Amino acid sequence: MDGDAESWFATWVELARRLCDQAERSEAHGRQVTARDAYLRAAGYYATALVSIDATA
């Protein structure tokens, strides 16, 4: 639903989790820079998700 804070949160968290999975795979293959970049992007997506939760309080 448009404007639904819970859906917004869930979508950003799912994207962040996928990036964390990608980062772990990259790290396992010795691709440290790629892993770092994916972790940093995931952190940004988690932060974006938190903004929607703040809006519901």
mmCIF file of the N, C-alpha and C atoms, coordinates in Angstrom:
data_MODEL
# 
_entry.id   MODEL 
# 
loop_
_atom_site.group_PDB 
_atom_site.id 
_atom_site.type_symbol 
_atom_site.label_atom_id 
_atom_site.label_alt_id 
_atom_site.label_comp_id 
_atom_site.label_asym_id 
_atom_site.label_entity_id 
_atom_site.label_seq_id 
_atom_site.pdbx_PDB_ins_code 
_atom_site.Cartn_x 
_atom_site.Cartn_y 
_atom_site.Cartn_z 
_atom_site.occupancy 
_atom_site.B_iso_or_equiv 
_atom_site.pdbx_formal_charge 
_atom_site.auth_seq_id 
_atom_site.auth_comp_id 
_atom_site.auth_asym_id 
_atom_site.auth_atom_id 
_atom_site.pdbx_PDB_model_num 
ATOM 1   N N  . MET A 1 1  ? 0.828  -1.178  0.000  1.00 0.00 ? 1  MET A N  1 
ATOM 2   C CA . MET A 1 1  ? 0.000  0.000   0.000  1.00 0.00 ? 1  MET A CA 1 
ATOM 3   C C  . MET A 1 1  ? 0.880  1.251   0.000  1.00 0.00 ? 1  MET A C  1 
ATOM 4   N N  . ASP A 1 2  ? 0.489  2.235   -0.755 1.00 0.00 ? 2  ASP A N  1 
ATOM 5   C CA . ASP A 1 2  ? 1.222  3.489   -0.746 1.00 0.00 ? 2  ASP A CA 1 
ATOM 6   C C  . ASP A 1 2  ? 1.060  4.175   0.601  1.00 0.00 ? 2  ASP A C  1 
ATOM 7   N N  . GLY A 1 3  ? 2.162  4.724   1.100  1.00 0.00 ? 3  GLY A N  1 
ATOM 8   C CA . GLY A 1 3  ? 2.114  5.440   2.361  1.00 0.00 ? 3  GLY A CA 1 
ATOM 9   C C  . GLY A 1 3  ? 2.082  4.544   3.590  1.00 0.00 ? 3  GLY A C  1 
ATOM 10  N N  . ASP A 1 4  ? 2.260  3.261   3.417  1.00 0.00 ? 4  ASP A N  1 
ATOM 11  C CA . ASP A 1 4  ? 2.231  2.302   4.517  1.00 0.00 ? 4  ASP A CA 1 
ATOM 12  C C  . ASP A 1 4  ? 3.640  2.151   5.086  1.00 0.00 ? 4  ASP A C  1 
ATOM 13  N N  . ALA A 1 5  ? 3.855  2.671   6.297  1.00 0.00 ? 5  ALA A N  1 
ATOM 14  C CA . ALA A 1 5  ? 5.186  2.668   6.906  1.00 0.00 ? 5  ALA A CA 1 
ATOM 15  C C  . ALA A 1 5  ? 5.714  1.252   7.122  1.00 0.00 ? 5  ALA A C  1 
ATOM 16  N N  . GLU A 1 6  ? 4.843  0.318   7.467  1.00 0.00 ? 6  GLU A N  1 
ATOM 17  C CA . GLU A 1 6  ? 5.292  -1.050  7.696  1.00 0.00 ? 6  GLU A CA 1 
ATOM 18  C C  . GLU A 1 6  ? 5.779  -1.711  6.412  1.00 0.00 ? 6  GLU A C  1 
ATOM 19  N N  . SER A 1 7  ? 5.089  -1.476  5.312  1.00 0.00 ? 7  SER A N  1 
ATOM 20  C CA . SER A 1 7  ? 5.529  -2.010  4.020  1.00 0.00 ? 7  SER A CA 1 
ATOM 21  C C  . SER A 1 7  ? 6.847  -1.387  3.594  1.00 0.00 ? 7  SER A C  1 
ATOM 22  N N  . TRP A 1 8  ? 6.970  -0.091  3.816  1.00 0.00 ? 8  TRP A N  1 
ATOM 23  C CA . TRP A 1 8  ? 8.212  0.625   3.504  1.00 0.00 ? 8  TRP A CA 1 
ATOM 24  C C  . TRP A 1 8  ? 9.365  -0.008  4.282  1.00 0.00 ? 8  TRP A C  1 
ATOM 25  N N  . PHE A 1 9  ? 9.158  -0.203  5.579  1.00 0.00 ? 9  PHE A N  1 
ATOM 26  C CA . PHE A 1 9  ? 10.167 -0.802  6.442  1.00 0.00 ? 9  PHE A CA 1 
ATOM 27  C C  . PHE A 1 9  ? 10.555 -2.193  5.943  1.00 0.00 ? 9  PHE A C  1 
ATOM 28  N N  . ALA A 1 10 ? 9.565  -3.035  5.705  1.00 0.00 ? 10 ALA A N  1 
ATOM 29  C CA . ALA A 1 10 ? 9.821  -4.412  5.280  1.00 0.00 ? 10 ALA A CA 1 
ATOM 30  C C  . ALA A 1 10 ? 10.581 -4.473  3.963  1.00 0.00 ? 10 ALA A C  1 
ATOM 31  N N  . THR A 1 11 ? 10.250 -3.600  3.043  1.00 0.00 ? 11 THR A N  1 
ATOM 32  C CA . THR A 1 11 ? 10.913 -3.583  1.739  1.00 0.00 ? 11 THR A CA 1 
ATOM 33  C C  . THR A 1 11 ? 12.384 -3.210  1.869  1.00 0.00 ? 11 THR A C  1 
ATOM 34  N N  . TRP A 1 12 ? 12.677 -2.164  2.637  1.00 0.00 ? 12 TRP A N  1 
ATOM 35  C CA . TRP A 1 12 ? 14.069 -1.737  2.817  1.00 0.00 ? 12 TRP A CA 1 
ATOM 36  C C  . TRP A 1 12 ? 14.874 -2.766  3.597  1.00 0.00 ? 12 TRP A C  1 
ATOM 37  N N  . VAL A 1 13 ? 14.264 -3.394  4.602  1.00 0.00 ? 13 VAL A N  1 
ATOM 38  C CA . VAL A 1 13 ? 14.968 -4.419  5.372  1.00 0.00 ? 13 VAL A CA 1 
ATOM 39  C C  . VAL A 1 13 ? 15.283 -5.623  4.489  1.00 0.00 ? 13 VAL A C  1 
ATOM 40  N N  . GLU A 1 14 ? 14.345 -6.031  3.667  1.00 0.00 ? 14 GLU A N  1 
ATOM 41  C CA . GLU A 1 14 ? 14.584 -7.164  2.765  1.00 0.00 ? 14 GLU A CA 1 
ATOM 42  C C  . GLU A 1 14 ? 15.731 -6.859  1.803  1.00 0.00 ? 14 GLU A C  1 
ATOM 43  N N  . LEU A 1 15 ? 15.755 -5.669  1.266  1.00 0.00 ? 15 LEU A N  1 
ATOM 44  C CA . LEU A 1 15 ? 16.845 -5.278  0.371  1.00 0.00 ? 15 LEU A CA 1 
ATOM 45  C C  . LEU A 1 15 ? 18.181 -5.299  1.117  1.00 0.00 ? 15 LEU A C  1 
ATOM 46  N N  . ALA A 1 16 ? 18.190 -4.792  2.336  1.00 0.00 ? 16 ALA A N  1 
ATOM 47  C CA . ALA A 1 16 ? 19.413 -4.785  3.140  1.00 0.00 ? 16 ALA A CA 1 
ATOM 48  C C  . ALA A 1 16 ? 19.875 -6.210  3.428  1.00 0.00 ? 16 ALA A C  1 
ATOM 49  N N  . ARG A 1 17 ? 18.957 -7.088  3.743  1.00 0.00 ? 17 ARG A N  1 
ATOM 50  C CA . ARG A 1 17 ? 19.320 -8.488  4.018  1.00 0.00 ? 17 ARG A CA 1 
ATOM 51  C C  . ARG A 1 17 ? 19.916 -9.156  2.784  1.00 0.00 ? 17 ARG A C  1 
ATOM 52  N N  . ARG A 1 18 ? 19.352 -8.885  1.626  1.00 0.00 ? 18 ARG A N  1 
ATOM 53  C CA . ARG A 1 18 ? 19.911 -9.456  0.396  1.00 0.00 ? 18 ARG A CA 1 
ATOM 54  C C  . ARG A 1 18 ? 21.329 -8.961  0.162  1.00 0.00 ? 18 ARG A C  1 
ATOM 55  N N  . LEU A 1 19 ? 21.567 -7.683  0.453  1.00 0.00 ? 19 LEU A N  1 
ATOM 56  C CA . LEU A 1 19 ? 22.919 -7.139  0.303  1.00 0.00 ? 19 LEU A CA 1 
ATOM 57  C C  . LEU A 1 19 ? 23.879 -7.755  1.309  1.00 0.00 ? 19 LEU A C  1 
ATOM 58  N N  . CYS A 1 20 ? 23.421 -8.005  2.520  1.00 0.00 ? 20 CYS A N  1 
ATOM 59  C CA . CYS A 1 20 ? 24.273 -8.670  3.508  1.00 0.00 ? 20 CYS A CA 1 
ATOM 60  C C  . CYS A 1 20 ? 24.637 -10.086 3.038  1.00 0.00 ? 20 CYS A C  1 
ATOM 61  N N  . ASP A 1 21 ? 23.676 -10.787 2.462  1.00 0.00 ? 21 ASP A N  1 
ATOM 62  C CA . ASP A 1 21 ? 23.959 -12.115 1.907  1.00 0.00 ? 21 ASP A CA 1 
ATOM 63  C C  . ASP A 1 21 ? 25.004 -12.023 0.798  1.00 0.00 ? 21 ASP A C  1 
ATOM 64  N N  . GLN A 1 22 ? 24.840 -11.036 -0.067 1.00 0.00 ? 22 GLN A N  1 
ATOM 65  C CA . GLN A 1 22 ? 25.803 -10.820 -1.151 1.00 0.00 ? 22 GLN A CA 1 
ATOM 66  C C  . GLN A 1 22 ? 27.185 -10.515 -0.572 1.00 0.00 ? 22 GLN A C  1 
ATOM 67  N N  . ALA A 1 23 ? 27.223 -9.676  0.454  1.00 0.00 ? 23 ALA A N  1 
ATOM 68  C CA . ALA A 1 23 ? 28.491 -9.315  1.088  1.00 0.00 ? 23 ALA A CA 1 
ATOM 69  C C  . ALA A 1 23 ? 29.167 -10.547 1.678  1.00 0.00 ? 23 ALA A C  1 
ATOM 70  N N  . GLU A 1 24 ? 28.397 -11.402 2.326  1.00 0.00 ? 24 GLU A N  1 
ATOM 71  C CA . GLU A 1 24 ? 28.964 -12.618 2.916  1.00 0.00 ? 24 GLU A CA 1 
ATOM 72  C C  . GLU A 1 24 ? 29.532 -13.538 1.845  1.00 0.00 ? 24 GLU A C  1 
ATOM 73  N N  . ARG A 1 25 ? 28.837 -13.666 0.728  1.00 0.00 ? 25 ARG A N  1 
ATOM 74  C CA . ARG A 1 25 ? 29.351 -14.490 -0.374 1.00 0.00 ? 25 ARG A CA 1 
ATOM 75  C C  . ARG A 1 25 ? 30.642 -13.895 -0.931 1.00 0.00 ? 25 ARG A C  1 
ATOM 76  N N  . SER A 1 26 ? 30.654 -12.592 -1.090 1.00 0.00 ? 26 SER A N  1 
ATOM 77  C CA . SER A 1 26 ? 31.854 -11.924 -1.608 1.00 0.00 ? 26 SER A CA 1 
ATOM 78  C C  . SER A 1 26 ? 33.025 -12.122 -0.649 1.00 0.00 ? 26 SER A C  1 
ATOM 79  N N  . GLU A 1 27 ? 32.750 -11.967 0.631  1.00 0.00 ? 27 GLU A N  1 
ATOM 80  C CA . GLU A 1 27 ? 33.798 -12.134 1.637  1.00 0.00 ? 27 GLU A CA 1 
ATOM 81  C C  . GLU A 1 27 ? 34.342 -13.560 1.623  1.00 0.00 ? 27 GLU A C  1 
ATOM 82  N N  . ALA A 1 28 ? 33.453 -14.532 1.480  1.00 0.00 ? 28 ALA A N  1 
ATOM 83  C CA . ALA A 1 28 ? 33.871 -15.935 1.443  1.00 0.00 ? 28 ALA A CA 1 
ATOM 84  C C  . ALA A 1 28 ? 34.771 -16.243 0.257  1.00 0.00 ? 28 ALA A C  1 
ATOM 85  N N  . HIS A 1 29 ? 34.621 -15.468 -0.810 1.00 0.00 ? 29 HIS A N  1 
ATOM 86  C CA . HIS A 1 29 ? 35.445 -15.646 -2.010 1.00 0.00 ? 29 HIS A CA 1 
ATOM 87  C C  . HIS A 1 29 ? 36.655 -14.708 -2.032 1.00 0.00 ? 29 HIS A C  1 
ATOM 88  N N  . GLY A 1 30 ? 36.902 -14.049 -0.909 1.00 0.00 ? 30 GLY A N  1 
ATOM 89  C CA . GLY A 1 30 ? 38.076 -13.198 -0.812 1.00 0.00 ? 30 GLY A CA 1 
ATOM 90  C C  . GLY A 1 30 ? 37.941 -11.839 -1.464 1.00 0.00 ? 30 GLY A C  1 
ATOM 91  N N  . ARG A 1 31 ? 36.747 -11.456 -1.837 1.00 0.00 ? 31 ARG A N  1 
ATOM 92  C CA . ARG A 1 31 ? 36.516 -10.147 -2.458 1.00 0.00 ? 31 ARG A CA 1 
ATOM 93  C C  . ARG A 1 31 ? 36.169 -9.134  -1.381 1.00 0.00 ? 31 ARG A C  1 
ATOM 94  N N  . GLN A 1 32 ? 37.194 -8.673  -0.696 1.00 0.00 ? 32 GLN A N  1 
ATOM 95  C CA . GLN A 1 32 ? 37.019 -7.806  0.460  1.00 0.00 ? 32 GLN A CA 1 
ATOM 96  C C  . GLN A 1 32 ? 36.388 -6.455  0.118  1.00 0.00 ? 32 GLN A C  1 
ATOM 97  N N  . VAL A 1 33 ? 36.818 -5.840  -0.960 1.00 0.00 ? 33 VAL A N  1 
ATOM 98  C CA . VAL A 1 33 ? 36.289 -4.520  -1.328 1.00 0.00 ? 33 VAL A CA 1 
ATOM 99  C C  . VAL A 1 33 ? 34.815 -4.631  -1.722 1.00 0.00 ? 33 VAL A C  1 
ATOM 100 N N  . THR A 1 34 ? 34.494 -5.650  -2.491 1.00 0.00 ? 34 THR A N  1 
ATOM 101 C CA . THR A 1 34 ? 33.097 -5.858  -2.883 1.00 0.00 ? 34 THR A CA 1 
ATOM 102 C C  . THR A 1 34 ? 32.233 -6.119  -1.652 1.00 0.00 ? 34 THR A C  1 
ATOM 103 N N  . ALA A 1 35 ? 32.749 -6.926  -0.724 1.00 0.00 ? 35 ALA A N  1 
ATOM 104 C CA . ALA A 1 35 ? 32.013 -7.211  0.509  1.00 0.00 ? 35 ALA A CA 1 
ATOM 105 C C  . ALA A 1 35 ? 31.806 -5.938  1.313  1.00 0.00 ? 35 ALA A C  1 
ATOM 106 N N  . ARG A 1 36 ? 32.856 -5.152  1.454  1.00 0.00 ? 36 ARG A N  1 
ATOM 107 C CA . ARG A 1 36 ? 32.752 -3.894  2.209  1.00 0.00 ? 36 ARG A CA 1 
ATOM 108 C C  . ARG A 1 36 ? 31.693 -2.986  1.607  1.00 0.00 ? 36 ARG A C  1 
ATOM 109 N N  . ASP A 1 37 ? 31.726 -2.835  0.297  1.00 0.00 ? 37 ASP A N  1 
ATOM 110 C CA . ASP A 1 37 ? 30.754 -1.962  -0.364 1.00 0.00 ? 37 ASP A CA 1 
ATOM 111 C C  . ASP A 1 37 ? 29.320 -2.449  -0.149 1.00 0.00 ? 37 ASP A C  1 
ATOM 112 N N  . ALA A 1 38 ? 29.111 -3.752  -0.207 1.00 0.00 ? 38 ALA A N  1 
ATOM 113 C CA . ALA A 1 38 ? 27.766 -4.298  -0.002 1.00 0.00 ? 38 ALA A CA 1 
ATOM 114 C C  . ALA A 1 38 ? 27.311 -4.087  1.438  1.00 0.00 ? 38 ALA A C  1 
ATOM 115 N N  . TYR A 1 39 ? 28.211 -4.287  2.395  1.00 0.00 ? 39 TYR A N  1 
ATOM 116 C CA . TYR A 1 39 ? 27.853 -4.040  3.797  1.00 0.00 ? 39 TYR A CA 1 
ATOM 117 C C  . TYR A 1 39 ? 27.495 -2.570  4.020  1.00 0.00 ? 39 TYR A C  1 
ATOM 118 N N  . LEU A 1 40 ? 28.250 -1.677  3.424  1.00 0.00 ? 40 LEU A N  1 
ATOM 119 C CA . LEU A 1 40 ? 27.962 -0.247  3.588  1.00 0.00 ? 40 LEU A CA 1 
ATOM 120 C C  . LEU A 1 40 ? 26.616 0.129   2.966  1.00 0.00 ? 40 LEU A C  1 
ATOM 121 N N  . ARG A 1 41 ? 26.333 -0.419  1.802  1.00 0.00 ? 41 ARG A N  1 
ATOM 122 C CA . ARG A 1 41 ? 25.024 -0.161  1.181  1.00 0.00 ? 41 ARG A CA 1 
ATOM 123 C C  . ARG A 1 41 ? 23.906 -0.716  2.044  1.00 0.00 ? 41 ARG A C  1 
ATOM 124 N N  . ALA A 1 42 ? 24.100 -1.916  2.578  1.00 0.00 ? 42 ALA A N  1 
ATOM 125 C CA . ALA A 1 42 ? 23.090 -2.527  3.447  1.00 0.00 ? 42 ALA A CA 1 
ATOM 126 C C  . ALA A 1 42 ? 22.845 -1.657  4.677  1.00 0.00 ? 42 ALA A C  1 
ATOM 127 N N  . ALA A 1 43 ? 23.898 -1.126  5.257  1.00 0.00 ? 43 ALA A N  1 
ATOM 128 C CA . ALA A 1 43 ? 23.742 -0.258  6.433  1.00 0.00 ? 43 ALA A CA 1 
ATOM 129 C C  . ALA A 1 43 ? 22.890 0.960   6.089  1.00 0.00 ? 43 ALA A C  1 
ATOM 130 N N  . GLY A 1 44 ? 23.107 1.519   4.918  1.00 0.00 ? 44 GLY A N  1 
ATOM 131 C CA . GLY A 1 44 ? 22.302 2.657   4.482  1.00 0.00 ? 44 GLY A CA 1 
ATOM 132 C C  . GLY A 1 44 ? 20.841 2.283   4.306  1.00 0.00 ? 44 GLY A C  1 
ATOM 133 N N  . TYR A 1 45 ? 20.593 1.085   3.790  1.00 0.00 ? 45 TYR A N  1 
ATOM 134 C CA . TYR A 1 45 ? 19.215 0.635   3.603  1.00 0.00 ? 45 TYR A CA 1 
ATOM 135 C C  . TYR A 1 45 ? 18.534 0.364   4.944  1.00 0.00 ? 45 TYR A C  1 
ATOM 136 N N  . TYR A 1 46 ? 19.288 -0.195  5.897  1.00 0.00 ? 46 TYR A N  1 
ATOM 137 C CA . TYR A 1 46 ? 18.722 -0.369  7.237  1.00 0.00 ? 46 TYR A CA 1 
ATOM 138 C C  . TYR A 1 46 ? 18.376 0.992   7.845  1.00 0.00 ? 46 TYR A C  1 
ATOM 139 N N  . ALA A 1 47 ? 19.232 1.970   7.650  1.00 0.00 ? 47 ALA A N  1 
ATOM 140 C CA . ALA A 1 47 ? 18.966 3.318   8.175  1.00 0.00 ? 47 ALA A CA 1 
ATOM 141 C C  . ALA A 1 47 ? 17.712 3.908   7.537  1.00 0.00 ? 47 ALA A C  1 
ATOM 142 N N  . THR A 1 48 ? 17.548 3.715   6.248  1.00 0.00 ? 48 THR A N  1 
ATOM 143 C CA . THR A 1 48 ? 16.356 4.203   5.561  1.00 0.00 ? 48 THR A CA 1 
ATOM 144 C C  . THR A 1 48 ? 15.105 3.533   6.124  1.00 0.00 ? 48 THR A C  1 
ATOM 145 N N  . ALA A 1 49 ? 15.202 2.240   6.419  1.00 0.00 ? 49 ALA A N  1 
ATOM 146 C CA . ALA A 1 49 ? 14.061 1.516   7.000  1.00 0.00 ? 49 ALA A CA 1 
ATOM 147 C C  . ALA A 1 49 ? 13.683 2.119   8.354  1.00 0.00 ? 49 ALA A C  1 
ATOM 148 N N  . LEU A 1 50 ? 14.682 2.487   9.137  1.00 0.00 ? 50 LEU A N  1 
ATOM 149 C CA . LEU A 1 50 ? 14.401 3.031   10.469 1.00 0.00 ? 50 LEU A CA 1 
ATOM 150 C C  . LEU A 1 50 ? 13.666 4.359   10.415 1.00 0.00 ? 50 LEU A C  1 
ATOM 151 N N  . VAL A 1 51 ? 13.886 5.126   9.366  1.00 0.00 ? 51 VAL A N  1 
ATOM 152 C CA . VAL A 1 51 ? 13.182 6.401   9.222  1.00 0.00 ? 51 VAL A CA 1 
ATOM 153 C C  . VAL A 1 51 ? 11.680 6.181   9.178  1.00 0.00 ? 51 VAL A C  1 
ATOM 154 N N  . SER A 1 52 ? 11.250 5.116   8.507  1.00 0.00 ? 52 SER A N  1 
ATOM 155 C CA . SER A 1 52 ? 9.816  4.849   8.406  1.00 0.00 ? 52 SER A CA 1 
ATOM 156 C C  . SER A 1 52 ? 9.226  4.460   9.752  1.00 0.00 ? 52 SER A C  1 
ATOM 157 N N  . ILE A 1 53 ? 10.002 3.784   10.585 1.00 0.00 ? 53 ILE A N  1 
ATOM 158 C CA . ILE A 1 53 ? 9.513  3.404   11.909 1.00 0.00 ? 53 ILE A CA 1 
ATOM 159 C C  . ILE A 1 53 ? 9.383  4.645   12.793 1.00 0.00 ? 53 ILE A C  1 
ATOM 160 N N  . ASP A 1 54 ? 10.344 5.547   12.689 1.00 0.00 ? 54 ASP A N  1 
ATOM 161 C CA . ASP A 1 54 ? 10.251 6.803   13.448 1.00 0.00 ? 54 ASP A CA 1 
ATOM 162 C C  . ASP A 1 54 ? 8.993  7.579   13.081 1.00 0.00 ? 54 ASP A C  1 
ATOM 163 N N  . ALA A 1 55 ? 8.581  7.472   11.834 1.00 0.00 ? 55 ALA A N  1 
ATOM 164 C CA . ALA A 1 55 ? 7.409  8.217   11.366 1.00 0.00 ? 55 ALA A CA 1 
ATOM 165 C C  . ALA A 1 55 ? 6.096  7.659   11.947 1.00 0.00 ? 55 ALA A C  1 
ATOM 166 N N  . THR A 1 56 ? 6.125  6.441   12.449 1.00 0.00 ? 56 THR A N  1 
ATOM 167 C CA . THR A 1 56 ? 4.897  5.830   12.967 1.00 0.00 ? 56 THR A CA 1 
ATOM 168 C C  . THR A 1 56 ? 4.676  6.124   14.452 1.00 0.00 ? 56 THR A C  1 
ATOM 169 N N  . ALA A 1 57 ? 5.693  6.656   15.111 1.00 0.00 ? 57 ALA A N  1 
ATOM 170 C CA . ALA A 1 57 ? 5.585  6.900   16.563 1.00 0.00 ? 57 ALA A CA 1 
ATOM 171 C C  . ALA A 1 57 ? 4.735  8.108   16.864 1.00 0.00 ? 57 ALA A C  1 
# 
